[in-house]
Amino acid sequence: MTLKKFTEILNYEEPDFGYHGKWYTICWPRGCFPNVDFGVAACDGTGEEFRLFHGLDDLLDNCIIEGKSLREILPEIEM
């Protein structure tokens, strides 16, 4: 997935994405795009991995999945 396509999707959806067989969800608990806080949680029902990010760059650079930033794994994610 390209950064452009990912950003377009975030403009109007709270998407789920998969990486190496595990699924995650992105939600907007506060704000309006593009000035929005993003929440990310694993879709395993535990809610233990919920993390909050302040804006798109924070989400892309500091959402770490399997030791890599979301920005790094973006080309490999499934939506």
ABEGO torsion letter per residue (X at the ends): XBAAAAAAAAAABBBBBBBGGBBBBBBBABEBOABBBBBBBBAAGAGAABBBBBEAAAAAAABBBGGBBAAAAAAABBX
